[in-house]
Amino acid sequence: MASSRITAAVVLLSGLAEAVQAQAVVRDSARRPLSVSGAGTALSRPKKAVLLSVLLPGAGQMYNRKYWKLPLVYGALGGVGYGLYQYQTRYREYAVASRELSAGKTIPELSGKLVTQEKSARGVATGLDRYRTQRDTFIGYMALTYGMVALDALVDAHLREFDISEELALRIKPSVMPLATGGLATGLQLQLQVKSSASLPSTL
């Protein structure tokens, strides 16, 4: 009798172990990231969207099929890029003028339309500092815009993988809540329910 009970217990434990292992394999396969064919590496959808967006701004949005965002992406990058180009051009003009002043030229002899309108060498130095600051500011704007484009692709990719199946249910219902003073108050209660349709496979 004792040996038969021990044998039954061993069979029961082995069956439970196999069931837990099978469920772990199913969960692991469900979470397995997308693989890049031929590359030998695995990338999840969010990582792939960010990588595409970094390599080519807007590619992450196209990968997520958010085509309506492309005008916003290229409009923002184009506007910031135009401002950066303008301030970089003016900074270079004043930098050349500053070197020409150091070489002994007068203001009317300087190269460029903007610098010849300055009244003194001090005005040229002030303009050089001003356009350098504005150029550096737009470099920061460009980096920020570039990062926001990549972040948008990342968020969209995560939301695309978000589970919105029938197994999730959000319910809003009235409720009565106790107060610290001892009374009751009415309100609304948000209730998130997760329905589990999968059960542990049984081998017994």
C-alpha positions as CSV (number, residue, x, y, z in Angstrom):
1,M,0.0,0.0,0.0
2,A,2.7,2.4,0.9
3,S,4.7,1.8,-2.3
4,S,1.5,2.2,-4.4
5,R,0.8,5.6,-2.7
6,I,4.3,6.7,-3.3
7,T,4.0,5.7,-7.0
8,A,0.8,7.6,-7.3
9,A,2.3,10.7,-5.7
10,V,5.2,10.6,-8.1
11,V,2.9,10.3,-11.1
12,L,0.8,13.2,-9.8
13,L,3.9,15.5,-9.3
14,S,5.4,14.6,-12.7
15,G,2.1,15.4,-14.4
16,L,1.8,18.8,-12.6
17,A,5.5,19.6,-13.6
18,E,4.8,18.8,-17.2
19,A,1.7,21.0,-17.2
20,V,3.6,24.0,-15.7
21,Q,6.4,23.5,-18.2
22,A,4.0,23.4,-21.1
23,Q,2.3,26.6,-20.0
24,A,5.8,28.3,-19.6
25,V,6.7,27.2,-23.1
26,V,3.5,28.7,-24.5
27,R,4.0,32.0,-22.7
28,D,7.6,32.1,-23.8
29,S,6.7,31.6,-27.4
30,A,4.0,34.2,-27.2
31,R,6.5,36.7,-25.9
32,R,9.3,35.8,-28.4
33,P,10.4,38.9,-30.3
34,L,10.3,39.2,-34.1
35,S,13.4,37.9,-35.8
36,V,15.2,39.6,-38.6
37,S,15.6,37.1,-41.3
38,G,19.2,36.4,-42.2
39,A,20.6,38.7,-39.5
40,G,20.8,36.1,-36.7
41,T,19.4,38.6,-34.2
42,A,16.0,39.1,-32.8
43,L,14.2,42.4,-32.6
44,S,10.8,43.2,-31.1
45,R,8.4,45.3,-33.1
46,P,9.1,48.5,-30.9
47,K,12.8,48.1,-31.3
48,K,12.5,47.6,-35.1
49,A,10.3,50.7,-35.3
50,V,12.9,52.8,-33.4
51,L,15.8,51.5,-35.5
52,L,14.0,52.3,-38.8
53,S,13.1,55.8,-37.5
54,V,16.7,56.5,-36.5
55,L,18.1,55.3,-39.8
56,L,15.4,57.3,-41.8
57,P,13.0,59.7,-40.1
58,G,9.5,58.7,-41.0
59,A,10.4,55.1,-41.7
60,G,9.1,54.0,-38.2
61,Q,5.8,55.7,-38.9
62,M,5.5,53.9,-42.2
63,Y,6.4,50.6,-40.5
64,N,3.6,51.2,-38.0
65,R,1.3,52.2,-41.0
66,K,0.7,55.7,-39.6
67,Y,1.1,57.3,-43.0
68,W,-0.9,60.4,-42.0
69,K,1.9,61.3,-39.6
70,L,4.5,61.7,-42.4
71,P,3.5,65.3,-43.3
72,L,3.9,66.2,-39.6
73,V,7.3,64.5,-39.4
74,Y,8.8,66.0,-42.5
75,G,7.1,69.4,-41.9
76,A,8.7,69.6,-38.4
77,L,12.1,68.4,-39.6
78,G,12.0,70.7,-42.6
79,G,11.0,73.8,-40.6
80,V,13.8,73.2,-38.0
81,G,16.3,72.3,-40.7
82,Y,15.5,75.6,-42.6
83,G,16.0,77.6,-39.5
84,L,19.3,75.8,-38.7
85,Y,20.5,76.5,-42.3
86,Q,19.7,80.2,-42.1
87,Y,21.5,80.7,-38.8
88,Q,24.4,78.6,-39.8
89,T,24.8,80.7,-43.0
90,R,24.7,84.0,-41.1
91,Y,27.1,82.7,-38.5
92,R,29.6,81.7,-41.2
93,E,29.3,85.2,-42.8
94,Y,30.0,86.9,-39.5
95,A,32.9,84.5,-38.8
96,V,34.5,85.3,-42.1
97,A,34.0,89.0,-41.5
98,S,35.6,88.8,-38.1
99,R,38.7,87.2,-39.6
100,E,38.8,89.9,-42.3
101,L,38.6,92.6,-39.7
102,S,41.5,91.0,-37.9
103,A,43.4,91.1,-41.2
104,G,43.0,94.9,-41.4
105,K,39.9,95.3,-43.6
106,T,37.3,98.0,-43.0
107,I,33.5,97.3,-42.6
108,P,32.6,98.4,-46.2
109,E,35.2,96.0,-47.5
110,L,33.8,92.9,-45.7
111,S,32.3,90.0,-47.6
112,G,28.6,89.6,-47.1
113,K,25.5,91.7,-47.1
114,L,24.6,91.6,-43.4
115,V,28.0,92.5,-42.0
116,T,28.4,95.6,-44.2
117,Q,25.4,97.1,-42.5
118,E,27.1,97.0,-39.1
119,K,28.4,100.3,-37.7
120,S,31.5,99.0,-35.9
121,A,33.7,96.0,-35.3
122,R,31.9,95.6,-32.0
123,G,28.6,95.1,-33.9
124,V,30.2,92.3,-35.9
125,A,31.4,90.6,-32.8
126,T,28.0,90.9,-31.2
127,G,26.3,89.5,-34.4
128,L,28.8,86.6,-34.4
129,D,27.9,85.7,-30.8
130,R,24.1,86.1,-31.5
131,Y,24.1,83.9,-34.6
132,R,26.3,81.3,-32.9
133,T,23.8,81.0,-30.1
134,Q,20.8,80.8,-32.4
135,R,22.5,78.2,-34.5
136,D,23.3,76.1,-31.4
137,T,19.7,76.4,-30.3
138,F,18.4,75.1,-33.6
139,I,20.8,72.2,-33.4
140,G,19.2,71.3,-30.1
141,Y,15.7,71.7,-31.7
142,M,16.8,69.4,-34.5
143,A,18.0,66.7,-32.0
144,L,14.8,67.1,-30.0
145,T,12.6,66.7,-33.1
146,Y,14.6,63.7,-34.2
147,G,14.1,62.1,-30.8
148,M,10.4,62.9,-30.7
149,V,10.0,61.2,-34.1
150,A,11.7,58.1,-32.9
151,L,9.7,58.2,-29.6
152,D,6.5,58.4,-31.5
153,A,7.4,55.4,-33.6
154,L,8.2,53.5,-30.3
155,V,4.9,54.4,-28.7
156,D,2.9,53.4,-31.7
157,A,4.6,50.1,-32.0
158,H,3.9,49.3,-28.3
159,L,0.3,50.3,-28.7
160,R,0.0,48.1,-31.8
161,E,1.0,45.1,-29.7
162,F,-1.3,46.1,-26.8
163,D,-3.9,43.4,-26.1
164,I,-7.4,44.7,-27.0
165,S,-9.0,41.3,-27.3
166,E,-12.3,40.2,-25.8
167,E,-10.4,38.8,-22.8
168,L,-10.0,42.3,-21.5
169,A,-13.1,44.2,-20.1
170,L,-13.3,47.6,-18.6
171,R,-16.5,48.3,-16.7
172,I,-17.8,51.5,-15.2
173,K,-20.4,51.1,-12.5
174,P,-21.8,53.2,-9.6
175,S,-20.5,52.4,-6.1
176,V,-20.8,53.5,-2.5
177,M,-17.6,54.3,-0.7
178,P,-17.1,54.8,3.0
179,L,-15.7,58.1,4.2
180,A,-13.1,58.7,6.9
181,T,-15.8,60.5,8.9
182,G,-17.9,57.4,9.0
183,G,-20.4,58.4,6.3
184,L,-21.0,57.1,2.8
185,A,-20.5,58.7,-0.5
186,T,-21.6,57.7,-4.0
187,G,-19.2,57.6,-6.9
188,L,-18.1,55.7,-10.0
189,Q,-15.9,52.6,-10.0
190,L,-13.6,51.5,-12.8
191,Q,-13.1,47.8,-12.9
192,L,-10.7,46.0,-15.2
193,Q,-11.4,42.3,-15.7
194,V,-9.0,39.9,-17.3
195,K,-10.7,36.8,-18.6
196,S,-8.4,33.8,-18.8
197,S,-9.5,31.4,-21.6
198,A,-6.4,29.2,-21.3
199,S,-6.2,26.5,-18.6
200,L,-3.4,24.3,-17.4
201,P,-3.1,21.3,-19.7
202,S,-3.6,18.1,-17.7
203,T,-1.8,14.9,-18.3
204,L,-3.7,12.9,-15.5
